[in-house]
Amino acid sequence: MNLAKLAEDYFKRAIIRVKSAELAYSEKSYPDVVRYSQECVELSLKAALRAVGVEYPKEHDMSRILKAVKDRFPEWFKREIEKVSEISRELADKRSPSLYGMEAVGKTAAEIFGEKDAQKALSDANYVLNIVKNLLLELKICR
């Protein structure tokens, strides 16, 4: 399959996830904001990896692979890898608790994630989405 086509598809789906996160925020469903933001970041970074011809691991955190293949990216994107990797790692850690809570300690997702968590997750998702958008525009993968 065409990697550019995959990258564009992942990116479009990432945009839908951030819109879903924004809707969840307006409904004060903060755990869902975290979950959708995580999915946005994951899809965005997988789009970036596909755009430069990298097969990503079948996991949610893209930080390790981004650092391993950073030389495939333009210089400006390389300077962002540390920050987007940290965002990826943090949100991947919150993926499961944002959906299921922490059953072992009897906490629901709503007890774990509040408005500040949601604001940060949404801000981080938008940051990564914009970085990847600029990459895909530069590589002429999306318009």
N, C-alpha and C positions, 0 to 999 in steps of 0.2 A: 504494500500500500504506500501511497505517496506521503512522505513524512510532513511536507508542508500542509497538506490537506488535513492530516491528523492534528497538527499544531493549531491550525485555524479552528478546527472543531472543538478541541479542548478549551481554547481561549473563549470561544463563544459560550460554551457551557459554564466557564468560570464567571462570565458576565452575568449569566442567569443566577448563579449561586450568590453573587454579591447583591443582586436585586432581591433575592429571597431573604438574605440577611437583613437588608434594609426594611423589608416588610415585617419580618419577625421583630426587629427593633421597635417599629412603630406599634406593634402589638404587645410590647414589653415581654416578649418571649425570649429572654436573654440566653438561655442555653442553646436555643436554635440559632441565634445570631452567631454564637461561637462555632457551632457545628457547620453552618453554611459558610462562614468565613474560612474555616479550615479547608473545606472542600474547594473553595475559590482559590486559595493559595496552592493547594495540591495540583489542581488542574492547570493553573497558570504556569507553575514551574515545570510541570510535565510538558506543557506546550513549548516552553523555552527549550527544554532538553530535546524534544522532537525537532524543533526548528534548526538545531545545530547537529542533527543526526545521531543523537545519543539514545540508546535503549535504556530506559530507566528501570530501576528495580521495582518489583510489585509490592511496594510498601507506601505508607502515607507521608513519611518525612523524606524530603528530597535533599536535605542539607548535605549528607555525605557524598552523594553523587555529584551535586553541584560543585563542591570543592574539588572533587577528583578530576572533573573535566573542565575546570574554569578556563583553561587556555583555549577552548573552542569558542569562547564568547568575545565580543568586542571589549576593548579596554574599559569603557565606561560601565559596562555590565559587570565586569570583574570586580570593580570597586564596590558594587552593590551585593556581591555574593555573601559576604559575612552577615550583613543585615537580613537579607531575605532568607538565609539559612537559619538564622536564629528565630525568625518568625515561623518558618516551616516547622522547626523542632518544637517550639512552644505550643503551636496550635495542634500539631500531631499528638502531643501528650494529652491535650484536652479533648481529643476527638471522641473517645469512648465515654468519658464522664459526662460530656455535654449531651449525650444521647441517653445514657442509662443511669447516670448518677454514680454513686459509689455504694453499691449494694452491701458490700462487706462491712461498711460502717454505718449503714442505714441512712444515707443522705441522697436525696433526690437531686437531679440536675439543677432544678430551680433553687435548691439550698446552696449549691456550690457556686453557681454563676449568677452574678448580679449585673447591674447596669454598667458599672465601670469595666467589668470584664468584657461585656458586649461592645462597649465603645472602643476599647483597645483592639479587640479582635476585628471589628469592622474597619477601623482605621488601618490596621496592618494589612488586611485583605485588599483594601483599595490601593495601598502603597505598592504591594506586589503586583497587583493587576496593572497598574500604570507603568511600572518598570518593564513588565513583560510586553505590554502593548507597544512601548517604544522600541523594544527589541524586534518584535514582529513587523512593525512598520519599517524599521531600518532594513530588515531582511526581505522586505516586500512580500510578506506572507499574508498580511491582512491590510485592510484599508481603513 
